Amino acid sequence: MAPLFHPERGAFFDLSPRLKLCLTGSDRLRFLNGQITNDLRKATADNAIQASVLSAKGKLNAHVYISVEANSFLLDADPEVGADLPPRIERYIIADDVQIEDVTERFSIFHVTGEIPPDLGLGRTVRVDRFAGIGWDIWSERGEAERVRKTLSTTHVFCDEECAELFRIERGIPRWGRELTDQIIPPEANLEASSIDYSKGCYIGQEVISRMKMSGQTNKRLCGLISVSGLPLKPGMRLADQNEGREVGWITSAARSSRLEKEIALAYIKRGFNSPGARFQALASEKTSDDVGLPVELVSLPFV
């Protein structure tokens, strides 16, 4: 069972498996700014920004975090995009002075929650919002990883993979392979406030994002669900409107929240059906003749 803790006590996460890229070269700022949805000028050595890398159709290629290190930008992303993201970025390097190096195995990343930055004297500490609140990344050489872990363990609670999954679901944070895929446009995943800057210059996919901003509408939206009956929910479950029985969405992630004492889930719900308080039937991922739905209710995110 995932450990219970309060954010004010502080927790830490081992994010070392994440893909890590280092971009250097005299054109790195101009080039990378043309690849991401946020304004790269906001990133510093002490503060990381979130951004999305898109296709020309405005759909996600990756969601990344970027900070400055000396004369370079350090970028990290979910390991699942490790095979596709480097060639996606390199594709647009034409006559630019930009070099990309995969430094995944060189660095470890530990993330710490709480308003006070950890003072370890090890590695580089960067402020970053990964879980809808203030947090800190500690970048260190891989050889120092165990030392960093042991030091953090004396003052913080370690949040393992199961704990981290529940932690991010409770806070409505989308994850690659679940809520984030190459079929999703960032505003649909509630990434607008954290990772899109509408006043910056052009970038790949900007036209689609700008049109969506002007219309004020998305085809679907990432929402929270609770199980009315208390029975567990599962990723892939289809959601049907209680009145007409038409499918209006699907569940992407689900967990039992001990803090809330409820079965909760993240789900995409179509426009016109995603108001808080709406109720649906959660059905099996595959249609069957005897499919018995579980009643669920839509709630605002974050859960916690």
C-alpha positions in Angstrom: 0.0 0.0 0.0 1.3 3.5 -0.9 2.4 5.4 2.2 0.2 8.2 3.5 1.8 11.5 4.1 1.0 15.2 4.0 2.8 17.4 1.5 3.9 19.8 4.3 5.9 16.9 5.8 7.7 16.5 2.5 8.0 13.6 0.1 10.6 12.7 -2.5 10.4 10.8 -5.7 13.1 9.1 -7.8 12.6 10.4 -11.4 16.0 9.1 -12.6 14.5 6.9 -15.4 13.2 9.9 -17.2 14.7 10.8 -20.6 17.2 13.7 -20.3 18.5 15.7 -23.2 21.1 18.5 -23.2 20.9 21.1 -26.0 23.9 23.3 -26.8 25.0 25.6 -29.6 24.6 29.3 -30.3 21.1 28.9 -31.8 19.7 26.7 -29.0 17.4 29.4 -27.6 15.8 30.4 -30.9 15.6 26.8 -32.1 14.1 25.2 -29.0 11.7 28.1 -28.5 10.3 27.2 -32.0 9.7 23.6 -30.9 7.7 24.1 -27.6 4.5 25.7 -26.5 5.9 27.7 -23.6 8.3 30.7 -23.6 11.8 29.3 -23.1 13.0 32.6 -21.8 11.2 31.8 -18.5 13.5 28.9 -17.9 16.5 29.6 -15.7 19.2 27.7 -13.7 16.9 27.9 -10.7 13.5 27.5 -12.2 12.3 24.9 -14.7 9.3 25.4 -17.0 6.8 22.9 -18.4 6.1 22.8 -22.2 4.7 20.5 -24.8 6.3 19.4 -28.1 3.7 19.1 -30.8 3.1 17.8 -34.3 2.1 20.1 -37.0 -1.5 19.1 -36.2 -1.2 20.3 -32.6 -1.1 16.9 -31.1 1.4 15.8 -28.4 4.8 14.4 -29.3 6.0 14.9 -25.7 5.5 16.9 -22.5 8.8 18.2 -21.1 10.4 20.2 -18.3 13.3 22.5 -19.2 15.9 24.4 -17.1 19.2 26.1 -17.9 22.6 24.6 -17.1 25.7 26.8 -18.0 25.5 27.2 -21.8 22.9 24.6 -22.4 19.3 23.7 -21.8 18.5 20.5 -19.9 15.2 18.8 -20.9 13.5 15.8 -19.3 10.5 13.8 -20.4 8.8 10.5 -19.7 11.0 7.6 -20.6 8.3 6.2 -23.0 9.2 9.0 -25.5 12.9 8.2 -25.4 13.0 6.6 -28.8 10.9 9.2 -30.6 11.6 12.6 -29.1 15.3 13.1 -30.0 14.7 12.4 -33.7 11.5 14.5 -33.6 13.6 17.5 -32.4 16.5 16.8 -34.7 14.2 16.7 -37.7 13.9 20.5 -37.6 17.6 21.3 -37.2 18.4 22.6 -40.7 21.2 25.2 -40.6 21.0 25.8 -36.9 24.0 25.7 -34.6 22.4 23.2 -32.2 23.6 19.9 -30.7 21.5 17.4 -28.8 23.1 14.9 -26.4 21.2 12.2 -24.6 22.4 12.5 -20.9 19.9 10.1 -19.4 22.5 7.8 -17.9 24.7 10.6 -16.7 22.3 12.3 -14.3 19.8 11.2 -11.7 16.8 13.4 -10.8 15.1 13.3 -7.4 12.0 15.5 -6.9 11.1 16.9 -3.5 7.8 18.5 -2.5 7.4 21.4 -0.2 8.0 25.2 -0.2 11.5 25.0 1.3 14.2 23.8 -1.0 16.4 20.9 0.2 19.9 22.0 1.3 21.9 18.9 0.5 25.1 20.4 -0.9 24.8 17.8 -3.6 24.0 18.5 -7.3 21.8 21.3 -8.6 18.5 22.2 -7.1 15.8 23.6 -9.5 12.3 24.8 -8.6 9.6 23.1 -10.6 5.9 22.4 -10.5 5.4 18.7 -11.2 2.5 17.9 -9.0 0.3 21.0 -9.0 2.4 22.7 -6.2 5.8 23.9 -5.3 8.6 21.3 -5.7 12.3 20.9 -6.3 14.3 18.8 -8.6 17.8 17.7 -7.5 20.0 16.9 -10.5 23.1 15.0 -9.6 25.7 12.8 -11.3 24.5 9.1 -11.3 27.4 8.2 -9.0 25.9 10.4 -6.3 22.4 9.1 -6.6 22.5 6.7 -3.6 24.1 9.4 -1.4 21.3 11.8 -2.4 18.6 9.2 -1.7 20.0 8.4 1.8 20.3 12.0 2.7 16.7 12.8 1.6 15.4 9.7 3.5 16.5 11.3 6.8 14.0 14.2 6.4 11.5 13.2 3.8 9.1 10.2 3.0 10.1 8.2 -0.1 7.2 7.9 -2.5 7.7 4.7 -4.6 6.1 4.0 -8.0 2.7 3.0 -6.6 2.7 6.0 -4.3 3.7 8.4 -7.1 0.9 7.1 -9.3 -1.8 7.8 -6.6 -0.2 11.1 -5.8 -0.4 12.4 -9.3 -4.0 11.0 -9.9 -5.2 12.7 -6.7 -3.8 16.0 -8.1 -5.2 15.5 -11.6 -1.7 15.3 -13.2 -1.7 13.7 -16.7 0.9 11.1 -17.5 2.4 9.9 -20.8 0.8 6.7 -22.0 -2.3 7.3 -20.0 -3.8 10.8 -20.3 -1.0 12.0 -22.7 -0.8 10.4 -26.1 -0.1 11.4 -29.7 -3.9 11.8 -30.1 -4.3 14.5 -27.4 -4.0 18.3 -27.8 -2.6 20.0 -24.7 -5.7 22.1 -23.6 -7.7 18.8 -23.6 -5.3 17.5 -20.9 -5.6 20.8 -18.8 -2.0 21.8 -19.7 -3.0 25.2 -20.9 -2.2 27.2 -17.7 1.1 25.3 -17.0 2.7 24.9 -20.4 1.2 27.2 -23.0 2.3 30.9 -23.6 0.0 32.6 -26.1 2.1 35.7 -26.4 5.4 34.0 -27.5 6.6 33.6 -31.1 5.8 30.8 -33.5 6.3 27.1 -32.8 5.3 23.8 -34.5 1.6 23.2 -34.0 0.8 26.8 -32.8 -1.9 27.4 -35.4 -4.1 24.6 -34.0 -3.6 25.8 -30.4 -4.4 29.4 -31.3 -7.6 28.3 -33.1 -8.7 26.4 -30.0 -8.0 29.4 -27.8 -10.1 31.6 -30.1 -13.0 29.2 -30.2 -12.9 28.6 -26.4 -13.9 25.0 -26.9 -12.2 21.6 -26.8 -13.8 18.4 -28.1 -13.1 16.7 -24.8 -11.6 17.5 -21.4 -9.7 15.6 -18.7 -11.9 15.3 -15.7 -12.1 13.6 -12.3 -14.5 10.7 -11.5 -15.6 9.0 -8.2 -17.2 5.6 -8.0 -20.7 6.2 -6.5 -21.0 2.5 -5.5 -17.4 2.4 -4.1 -16.5 -0.4 -6.5 -13.1 -0.1 -8.2 -12.7 1.6 -11.6 -10.3 0.5 -14.3 -8.4 2.3 -17.1 -10.0 1.7 -20.5 -13.6 1.6 -19.1 -16.1 3.3 -21.4 -18.4 6.0 -20.1 -22.0 6.1 -21.2 -24.6 8.9 -20.7 -27.2 7.7 -18.2 -30.1 9.2 -20.2 -29.4 8.1 -23.7 -26.7 5.4 -23.2 -24.4 7.0 -25.8 -20.6 6.8 -25.1 -19.2 10.1 -23.9 -15.7 9.3 -22.8 -13.3 6.8 -21.3 -11.2 6.2 -18.1 -7.5 6.7 -18.4 -6.2 6.1 -14.9 -7.8 4.8 -11.7 -6.8 4.2 -8.0 -8.1 3.8 -4.5 -7.5 7.0 -2.5 -7.0 6.1 1.2 -6.9 9.9 1.9 -10.4 10.4 0.4 -11.6 6.8 1.1 -12.9 6.7 -2.4 -12.3 4.9 -5.7 -11.2 7.7 -8.1 -10.3 8.0 -11.7 -9.1 10.4 -14.4 -11.1 10.3 -17.7 -11.7 12.2 -20.9 -15.3 13.4 -21.3 -16.7 14.9 -24.4 -17.8 18.5 -24.7 -21.4 19.0 -23.5 -21.1 16.3 -20.8 -18.2 17.4 -18.7 -19.9 19.6 -16.0 -19.3 18.7 -12.3 -22.1 16.6 -10.9 -22.8 14.8 -14.2 -23.3 11.0 -13.8 -22.4 8.2 -16.1 -22.2 4.5 -16.3 -18.7 3.0 -16.4 -18.7 0.0 -18.7 -16.2 -2.6 -19.6 -13.6 -1.7 -22.2 -15.0 -4.3 -24.6 -18.7 -4.3 -25.4 -20.6 -7.4 -24.1 -24.3 -8.3 -24.1 -24.4 -8.5 -20.3 -22.4 -5.4 -19.5 -23.4 -4.0 -16.1 -22.2 -0.5 -15.6 -20.9 1.1 -12.5 -22.3 4.5 -11.6 -19.7 7.3 -11.5 -19.9 11.0 -10.8 -17.8 13.8 -12.4 -16.0 16.0 -9.9 -13.6 19.0 -10.3 -9.9 18.4 -10.4 -7.7 18.2 -8.4 -9.2 15.6 -6.0 -6.7 16.8 -3.4 
